[in-house]
């Protein structure tokens, strides 16, 4: 004979208080396990993660300090440069030279380059052309100096030494700079064109001067000289019209007249 189901079963009835208590107990156990896992993970990774974060913060702090220091130093050297230029304008040449020499040794890259250029220019103004040319050559060869300063120094050196240089050397030095993208296009093109004339190549000088004379980025005085020379070589570089800023209409270059 089958026995009736026991009413002493430990399985709680659905919706009963015992079932709710058991569910709450299981949740507490699950939360305790997760908390233990998090604590273990924290103990395991806290040190390397903390070291990594510390290294990042240290690097960031170091960069910010370096950047601030550089900006302060640049401002101080800029003030020294202004003082040196003021002394030059006041005719205090020797004190200005001492200031510029200090900046050229210890200043930031930009101020150092400007000081070196000014020292070379002073030598040229004093008639010490060989000394000035050597100083400009040293600037042009210094890879730590910003490129625009080096390009300008090259042009100044070649200008001073043009009469003693071979035309081929002038062409080699100026051709890379005599391009519209260069900040000193006009000056470099003028020197290049004159070197072509020394080589008896007016067919190269004329088109070069016509092109440069049309470029409004080239100083007007240089464009005016180029128009005159190109015209003398039989090329039409336009009319130097002051009312048009030196940019009169220009026709395409023609062949040199015989």
VEXVEXVEX-943797 format. One line per 3 residues: number of its first residue (from 1); their letters; for each residue x, y, z of C-alpha. Coordinates in steps of 0.02 Angstrom, whole numbers, plus 50000, padded with zeros to 5 digits. Layout:
NUM) a) X:Y:Z ~ ...
This chain:
1) xxx) 50000:50000:50000 ~ 50071:50172:49951 ~ 50115:50289:50089
4) xxx) 50057:50470:50084 ~ 50190:50603:50050 ~ 50285:50658:50203
7) xxx) 50245:50830:50268 ~ 50420:50839:50348 ~ 50514:50872:50182
10) xxx) 50654:51003:50197 ~ 50618:51076:50025 ~ 50529:51243:50053
13) xxx) 50367:51271:49970 ~ 50365:51401:49830 ~ 50326:51573:49900
16) xxx) 50354:51517:50078 ~ 50460:51608:50207 ~ 50587:51468:50204
19) xxx) 50614:51490:50016 ~ 50638:51678:50037 ~ 50762:51650:50177
22) xxx) 50859:51524:50074 ~ 50866:51643:49924 ~ 50931:51782:50036
25) xxx) 51063:51667:50107 ~ 51122:51617:49933 ~ 51134:51798:49880
28) xxx) 51238:51838:50034 ~ 51354:51693:49995 ~ 51370:51750:49813
31) xxx) 51408:51929:49864 ~ 51535:51868:49991 ~ 51622:51764:49857
34) xxx) 51627:51911:49736 ~ 51693:52025:49871 ~ 51828:51900:49913
37) xxx) 51875:51886:49729 ~ 51887:52076:49715 ~ 51995:52086:49871
40) xxx) 52110:51950:49804 ~ 52121:52036:49635 ~ 52158:52202:49718
43) xxx) 52295:52122:49824 ~ 52368:52042:49668 ~ 52365:52191:49549
46) xxx) 52364:52342:49664 ~ 52554:52358:49673 ~ 52594:52349:49485
49) xxx) 52444:52458:49441 ~ 52492:52583:49574 ~ 52672:52587:49511
52) xxx) 52612:52615:49333 ~ 52497:52757:49383 ~ 52636:52832:49488
55) xxx) 52756:52824:49340 ~ 52630:52910:49227 ~ 52598:53048:49354
58) xxx) 52785:53069:49382 ~ 52817:53082:49195 ~ 52675:53206:49174
61) xxx) 52738:53311:49318 ~ 52915:53307:49248 ~ 52854:53363:49076
64) xxx) 52751:53505:49147 ~ 52899:53565:49250 ~ 53016:53552:49100
67) xxx) 52893:53646:48989 ~ 52869:53784:49119 ~ 53057:53799:49146
70) xxx) 53090:53812:48959 ~ 52957:53946:48937 ~ 53027:54048:49082
73) xxx) 53204:54030:49013 ~ 53149:54078:48837 ~ 53064:54233:48907
76) xxx) 53219:54283:49002 ~ 53333:54261:48850 ~ 53210:54357:48742
79) xxx) 53220:54502:48865 ~ 53409:54496:48855 ~ 53399:54498:48666
82) xxx) 53287:54652:48669 ~ 53410:54739:48785 ~ 53555:54698:48669
85) xxx) 53462:54768:48519 ~ 53419:54925:48616 ~ 53604:54949:48654
88) xxx) 53646:54927:48470 ~ 53521:55062:48422 ~ 53596:55175:48555
91) xxx) 53769:55151:48482 ~ 53833:55049:48629 ~ 53917:54921:48517
94) xxx) 54038:54836:48638 ~ 53910:54807:48779 ~ 53787:54744:48647
97) xxx) 53917:54623:48578 ~ 53950:54554:48753 ~ 53763:54527:48779
100) xxx) 53746:54442:48610 ~ 53896:54330:48641 ~ 53820:54272:48806
103) xxx) 53654:54235:48721 ~ 53743:54143:48579 ~ 53825:54027:48706
106) xxx) 53686:53996:48832 ~ 53521:54053:48756 ~ 53380:53947:48689
109) xxx) 53391:53890:48507 ~ 53293:54034:48432 ~ 53377:54171:48533
112) xxx) 53546:54091:48509 ~ 53523:54089:48320 ~ 53465:54271:48318
115) xxx) 53615:54323:48422 ~ 53738:54233:48308 ~ 53658:54313:48154
118) xxx) 53671:54485:48234 ~ 53854:54459:48281 ~ 53894:54412:48101
121) xxx) 53798:54564:48038 ~ 53897:54678:48155 ~ 54060:54609:48084
124) xxx) 53998:54648:47908 ~ 53946:54824:47959 ~ 54119:54851:48030
127) xxx) 54196:54803:47863 ~ 54260:54635:47925 ~ 54188:54542:47778
130) xxx) 54294:54384:47789 ~ 54255:54368:47974 ~ 54070:54397:47942
133) xxx) 54067:54268:47803 ~ 54148:54139:47917 ~ 54019:54174:48052
136) xxx) 53876:54155:47929 ~ 53953:53994:47863 ~ 53962:53924:48041
139) xxx) 53778:53965:48068 ~ 53730:53880:47905 ~ 53825:53723:47957
142) xxx) 53751:53713:48133 ~ 53615:53580:48131 ~ 53551:53636:48302
145) xxx) 53497:53804:48230 ~ 53322:53816:48152 ~ 53324:53795:47963
148) xxx) 53261:53970:47917 ~ 53410:54047:48006 ~ 53528:53927:47917
151) xxx) 53452:53970:47748 ~ 53470:54156:47779 ~ 53649:54132:47841
154) xxx) 53690:54038:47680 ~ 53623:54182:47575 ~ 53719:54311:47677
157) xxx) 53880:54211:47663 ~ 53864:54190:47475 ~ 53822:54375:47456
160) xxx) 53983:54423:47545 ~ 54088:54298:47448 ~ 54003:54310:47279
163) xxx) 54148:54398:47191 ~ 54274:54268:47249 ~ 54166:54112:47222
166) xxx) 54154:54011:47064 ~ 53985:54028:46978 ~ 53961:53840:46989
169) xxx) 53978:53847:47178 ~ 53851:53988:47190 ~ 53729:53888:47083
172) xxx) 53752:53735:47194 ~ 53723:53835:47354 ~ 53577:53941:47292
175) xxx) 53477:53823:47181 ~ 53395:53728:47326 ~ 53341:53894:47404
178) xxx) 53282:53981:47245 ~ 53110:53902:47251 ~ 52943:53990:47286
181) xxx) 52914:53889:47445 ~ 53071:53960:47526 ~ 53055:54113:47637
184) xxx) 53207:54191:47552 ~ 53158:54146:47374 ~ 53189:54320:47303
187) xxx) 53365:54342:47372 ~ 53417:54165:47325 ~ 53344:54182:47150
190) xxx) 53436:54347:47123 ~ 53604:54270:47171 ~ 53567:54116:47066
193) xxx) 53521:54220:46914 ~ 53680:54324:46928 ~ 53783:54164:46939
196) xxx) 53698:54103:46779 ~ 53752:54265:46696 ~ 53930:54233:46754
199) xxx) 53915:54066:46664 ~ 53852:54158:46509 ~ 53680:54078:46526
202) xxx) 53555:54221:46503 ~ 53431:54090:46441 ~ 53423:54029:46622
205) xxx) 53429:54199:46706 ~ 53287:54276:46606 ~ 53149:54149:46643
208) xxx) 53204:54138:46825 ~ 53191:54326:46848 ~ 53026:54337:46755
211) xxx) 52951:54205:46869 ~ 53018:54283:47030 ~ 52964:54458:46976
214) xxx) 52783:54398:46970 ~ 52790:54329:47147 ~ 52716:54455:47269
217) xxx) 52805:54371:47415 ~ 52970:54434:47343 ~ 53018:54609:47406
220) xxx) 52974:54744:47282 ~ 53152:54810:47268 ~ 53213:54638:47213
223) xxx) 53069:54618:47089 ~ 53110:54788:47014 ~ 53293:54740:46986
226) xxx) 53242:54574:46911 ~ 53123:54659:46788 ~ 53259:54777:46732
229) xxx) 53388:54639:46707 ~ 53263:54524:46621 ~ 53213:54666:46506
232) xxx) 53395:54698:46463 ~ 53413:54515:46419 ~ 53265:54522:46300
235) xxx) 53132:54449:46415 ~ 52968:54535:46453 ~ 52945:54535:46642
238) xxx) 52807:54666:46642 ~ 52808:54849:46693 ~ 52865:54910:46862
241) xxx) 52711:55014:46903 ~ 52715:55092:47078 ~ 52526:55114:47076
244) xxx) 52508:54926:47059 ~ 52635:54887:47192 ~ 52767:54846:47064
247) xxx) 52658:54713:46983 ~ 52617:54773:46809 ~ 52554:54652:46677
250) xxx) 52684:54526:46625 ~ 52690:54427:46464 ~ 52759:54250:46451
253) xxx) 52950:54250:46434 ~ 53012:54259:46256 ~ 53175:54199:46186
256) xxx) 53325:54314:46209 ~ 53345:54439:46068 ~ 53501:54423:45966
